Amino acid sequence: MGIIRAICISEKKGTQKHEIPETVIVEDWGLQGDAHAGKWHRQVSLLGLEQIEDFRSRGGQVEFGAFGENLVVEGYHFRELPLGTVFQIGDVLLEMTQIGKECHSHCQIFHLVGDCIMPREGVFAKVLRGGTVRKGDTISIVEDVQA
């Protein structure tokens, strides 16, 4: 089981995400108000708190949302989980659809620090069932999915 440590959105693409205390996650869309939500396989991005803290320990001074992640989660190393893993946060169900992403032009963090963890540590998910998510909510892997 994990814990949601931060929820982040950006209203416009190309801008850094910022923290919010809670959100509505919309079925087959993503986080309400987030510019990257839409009808595709990368509706929600997740990144492990432990991986962010490791990056910080190597000198990267970053706030939550700096990597473009929607949910910062303590307790999971996402890239070690198989595609198709389903997570539950209250009523919300998320299915992991992609591990990492290609970084075409290197983001602002890469240019400042020389590294970015999202392309290798971040994962993406599709929203199977929506609902409200708050900072501090628990997130768990669902073994028997009944969306």
Residue frames relative to the residue before (quaternion, step in Angstrom):
aa qw qx qy qz dx dy dz
M 1.0000 0.0000 0.0000 0.0000 0.00 0.00 0.00
G 0.1669 -0.7843 0.5927 0.0756 3.52 -1.15 0.71
I 0.3293 -0.7175 0.5787 0.2044 3.54 -1.37 0.06
I 0.4174 -0.6751 0.5501 0.2596 3.56 -1.01 0.87
R 0.1534 -0.8203 0.5489 0.0484 3.58 -0.53 1.20
A 0.7958 -0.0131 -0.0068 0.6054 3.60 1.21 -0.37
I 0.1651 -0.7277 0.6587 0.0966 3.53 -1.27 0.66
C 0.0152 -0.8310 0.5534 -0.0544 3.59 -0.69 1.09
I 0.0102 -0.7797 0.6260 -0.0037 3.55 -1.10 0.77
S 0.1234 -0.7235 0.6611 0.1559 3.52 -1.37 0.16
E 0.4365 -0.7256 0.4780 0.2336 3.55 -0.89 0.97
K 0.7741 0.1992 -0.1140 0.5900 3.57 1.23 -0.50
K 0.5061 -0.6190 0.5003 0.3323 3.57 -1.09 0.71
G 0.7564 0.3649 -0.2806 0.4646 3.55 -1.12 0.69
T 0.6680 0.4248 -0.3116 0.5256 3.59 1.28 0.07
Q 0.5705 -0.6060 0.4312 0.3484 3.56 -1.17 0.60
K 0.4762 -0.6585 0.5000 0.2995 3.56 -1.06 0.74
H 0.1832 -0.7661 0.6080 0.0996 3.56 -1.23 0.56
E 0.5808 -0.6256 0.4145 0.3155 3.53 -1.21 0.62
I 0.0351 -0.7415 0.6693 0.0319 3.51 -1.25 0.70
P 0.5545 -0.6596 0.3893 0.3253 3.64 -1.03 0.60
E 0.7949 -0.0254 0.0319 0.6053 3.58 1.16 -0.57
T 0.0924 -0.7936 0.5996 0.0456 3.53 -1.28 0.35
V 0.3564 -0.6429 0.6107 0.2943 3.50 -1.35 0.17
I 0.1839 -0.7515 0.6249 0.1040 3.54 -0.86 1.00
V 0.2575 -0.8076 0.5233 0.0876 3.53 -0.59 1.25
E 0.5385 -0.6441 0.4467 0.3093 3.57 -0.88 1.00
D 0.8543 0.0211 -0.0805 0.5131 3.56 -0.98 1.02
W 0.6635 0.4669 -0.3231 0.4871 3.59 1.05 0.74
G 0.4731 -0.6543 0.4724 0.3534 3.61 0.57 -1.13
L 0.7532 -0.3561 0.2710 0.4820 3.55 -1.22 -0.47
Q 0.5010 -0.6556 0.4834 0.2924 3.53 -0.88 1.02
G 0.8195 0.2324 -0.1909 0.4878 3.56 -0.83 1.00
D 0.5919 0.5650 -0.3820 0.4295 3.61 1.23 -0.06
A 0.4960 -0.7007 0.4367 0.2689 3.57 -0.81 1.04
H 0.6986 0.4764 -0.2811 0.4538 3.62 1.13 -0.50
A 0.4572 0.6603 -0.4621 0.3761 3.59 1.26 0.07
G 0.3081 0.7494 -0.5518 0.1972 3.57 -1.17 0.47
K 0.6210 -0.5441 0.4117 0.3858 3.54 -1.32 0.03
W 0.4791 0.6077 -0.4956 0.3945 3.53 0.21 1.37
H 0.6733 -0.5378 0.3362 0.3801 3.60 -1.25 0.01
R 0.6970 0.4166 -0.2708 0.5170 3.63 1.26 -0.07
Q 0.1026 0.8494 -0.5074 0.1031 3.57 0.74 1.09
V 0.7806 0.1068 -0.0422 0.6144 3.60 1.13 -0.68
S 0.1774 -0.7723 0.5997 0.1112 3.59 -0.96 0.86
L 0.1248 -0.7947 0.5933 0.0287 3.55 -1.01 0.90
L 0.0116 -0.7793 0.6262 -0.0197 3.53 -1.11 0.75
G 0.4638 -0.7082 0.4676 0.2545 3.56 -0.96 0.89
L 0.5415 -0.6244 0.4643 0.3182 3.56 -1.01 0.86
E 0.6415 0.5465 -0.3283 0.4266 3.57 0.94 -0.86
Q 0.6604 0.4943 -0.3094 0.4731 3.60 1.02 -0.75
I 0.6232 0.5140 -0.3367 0.4837 3.61 1.08 -0.67
E 0.6632 0.5014 -0.3091 0.4618 3.60 0.93 -0.88
D 0.6161 0.5292 -0.3435 0.4716 3.60 1.06 -0.70
F 0.6354 0.5217 -0.3170 0.4729 3.59 0.98 -0.87
R 0.6530 0.5097 -0.3068 0.4687 3.59 0.98 -0.88
S 0.6556 0.5285 -0.3196 0.4345 3.60 0.99 -0.82
R 0.6736 0.4587 -0.2855 0.5044 3.59 1.25 -0.39
G 0.7085 -0.4946 0.2461 0.4391 3.58 1.24 0.38
G 0.5413 0.6233 -0.4111 0.3868 3.61 1.20 -0.02
Q 0.1593 -0.7985 0.5771 0.0631 3.56 -0.37 1.23
V 0.2019 0.7967 -0.5334 0.2001 3.57 0.00 1.32
E 0.3671 -0.6873 0.5851 0.2251 3.53 -1.22 0.64
F 0.6217 -0.4938 0.4227 0.4370 3.55 -1.26 0.25
G 0.7387 0.3632 -0.3032 0.4800 3.56 -0.98 0.92
A 0.5108 0.6862 -0.4012 0.3273 3.58 1.24 -0.37
F 0.7083 0.4354 -0.2569 0.4927 3.60 1.11 -0.65
G 0.5692 -0.5987 0.3817 0.4147 3.59 1.27 -0.01
E 0.4477 0.7054 -0.4457 0.3214 3.58 1.25 0.24
N 0.4005 -0.7009 0.5397 0.2389 3.56 -1.12 0.73
L 0.8079 0.1312 -0.0350 0.5734 3.56 0.90 -0.97
V 0.1737 -0.7331 0.6505 0.0963 3.55 -0.93 1.00
V 0.0544 -0.8311 0.5518 -0.0420 3.54 -0.59 1.22
E 0.2644 -0.7316 0.6098 0.1514 3.54 -0.96 0.96
G 0.7557 0.4334 -0.2903 0.3960 3.56 -1.01 0.82
Y 0.7578 0.2830 -0.1962 0.5542 3.61 1.22 -0.15
H 0.2025 -0.6934 0.6717 0.1643 3.54 -1.20 0.67
F 0.3116 -0.8419 0.4083 0.1656 3.51 0.23 1.38
R 0.6729 0.5234 -0.3288 0.4064 3.60 0.85 -0.86
E 0.6235 0.5382 -0.3401 0.4538 3.61 1.24 -0.27
L 0.6119 0.5401 -0.3452 0.4633 3.59 1.29 -0.12
P 0.5185 -0.6587 0.4401 0.3218 3.60 -1.08 0.60
L 0.5867 -0.5218 0.4736 0.3989 3.55 -1.25 0.48
G 0.7297 0.3922 -0.3044 0.4702 3.56 -1.04 0.75
T 0.4397 0.6741 -0.4720 0.3599 3.59 1.27 -0.10
V 0.1921 -0.7794 0.5888 0.0943 3.57 -0.94 0.93
F 0.1729 -0.7796 0.5996 0.0528 3.53 -0.94 1.05
Q 0.1712 -0.7638 0.6133 0.1058 3.54 -1.18 0.66
I 0.0185 -0.7444 0.6671 -0.0219 3.53 -1.02 0.99
G 0.7816 -0.1388 0.0559 0.6056 3.60 -0.04 1.23
D 0.8098 -0.1623 0.1619 0.5400 3.59 -0.65 -1.14
V 0.5837 0.6273 -0.3526 0.3761 3.58 1.23 -0.49
L 0.0853 -0.7567 0.6462 0.0501 3.55 -1.12 0.83
L 0.0587 -0.7860 0.6154 -0.0087 3.56 -0.88 1.06
E 0.1775 -0.7726 0.6017 0.0983 3.58 -0.97 0.89
M 0.3975 -0.7286 0.5101 0.2258 3.56 -0.70 1.12
T 0.1160 -0.8424 0.5262 -0.0028 3.56 -0.63 1.20
Q 0.8068 0.0795 -0.0180 0.5852 3.61 1.16 -0.45
I 0.2043 -0.7447 0.6238 0.1202 3.53 -1.11 0.81
G 0.8358 0.0588 -0.0855 0.5391 3.56 -0.69 1.12
K 0.1243 -0.7695 0.6177 0.1038 3.52 -1.35 -0.07
E 0.5396 -0.5975 0.4756 0.3544 3.53 -1.21 0.46
C 0.2386 -0.7535 0.5984 0.1310 3.54 -0.97 0.88
H 0.2646 -0.8274 0.4776 0.1313 3.58 -0.12 1.28
S 0.8446 0.1446 -0.0357 0.5143 3.58 0.72 -1.02
H 0.4514 -0.6827 0.4405 0.3691 3.58 1.26 0.20
C 0.3842 -0.7597 0.4920 0.1822 3.51 -0.65 1.23
Q 0.7429 -0.3982 0.3077 0.4414 3.52 -1.38 0.06
I 0.6404 0.5247 -0.3319 0.4521 3.61 0.95 -0.82
F 0.6372 0.5252 -0.3365 0.4526 3.60 0.91 -0.85
H 0.6772 0.4951 -0.2979 0.4556 3.58 0.91 -0.87
L 0.6872 0.4761 -0.2853 0.4687 3.61 1.06 -0.69
V 0.8157 0.2765 -0.0919 0.4998 3.57 0.88 -1.02
G 0.4679 -0.6852 0.4428 0.3398 3.59 1.15 -0.51
D 0.7617 0.2115 -0.1497 0.5938 3.58 1.28 0.19
C 0.0315 -0.7482 0.6616 0.0385 3.53 -1.33 0.47
I 0.3320 -0.7910 0.4826 0.1765 3.58 -0.73 1.03
M 0.5163 0.6762 -0.4197 0.3165 3.61 1.13 -0.45
P 0.6629 0.5206 -0.3490 0.4095 3.66 0.79 -0.78
R 0.7821 0.3031 -0.1890 0.5106 3.63 1.07 -0.52
E 0.7556 0.3886 -0.2052 0.4858 3.62 1.13 -0.54
G 0.6394 0.5435 -0.3323 0.4305 3.58 1.12 -0.56
V 0.1383 -0.7642 0.6217 0.1013 3.55 -1.23 0.51
F 0.2937 -0.7458 0.5769 0.1573 3.50 -1.32 0.41
A 0.1107 -0.8038 0.5839 0.0264 3.54 -1.15 0.66
K 0.3616 -0.6704 0.6076 0.2249 3.47 -1.39 0.47
V 0.4132 -0.7117 0.5142 0.2414 3.58 -1.05 0.78
L 0.2187 -0.7891 0.5658 0.0968 3.57 -0.56 1.22
R 0.7790 -0.0151 0.0293 0.6262 3.56 1.14 -0.73
G 0.3429 -0.7826 0.4951 0.1580 3.54 -0.84 1.01
G 0.1716 0.7663 -0.6121 0.0932 3.52 -1.39 0.04
T 0.6159 -0.5420 0.4239 0.3836 3.54 -1.34 -0.15
V 0.0901 -0.7737 0.6267 0.0237 3.55 -1.03 0.89
R 0.1171 -0.7925 0.5978 0.0295 3.54 -1.00 0.96
K 0.5916 -0.5239 0.4686 0.3949 3.54 -1.23 0.51
G 0.7564 0.3397 -0.2710 0.4889 3.59 -0.88 0.99
D 0.4983 0.6435 -0.4317 0.3889 3.61 1.26 -0.21
T 0.4365 -0.6684 0.5291 0.2876 3.56 -1.20 0.51
I 0.1557 -0.7475 0.6403 0.0837 3.53 -1.26 0.61
S 0.0043 0.8108 -0.5840 0.0403 3.56 -0.86 0.95
I 0.5051 -0.6162 0.5097 0.3247 3.52 -1.30 0.42
V 0.2788 -0.7522 0.5803 0.1401 3.54 -0.95 0.98
E 0.3079 -0.7741 0.5297 0.1596 3.56 -0.70 1.09
D 0.7882 0.1765 -0.0725 0.5851 3.58 0.98 -0.87
V 0.1852 -0.8359 0.5114 0.0734 3.57 -0.02 1.34
Q 0.0437 0.7569 -0.6499 0.0531 3.50 -0.97 1.03
A 0.0639 -0.8224 0.5653 -0.0041 3.56 0.29 1.29
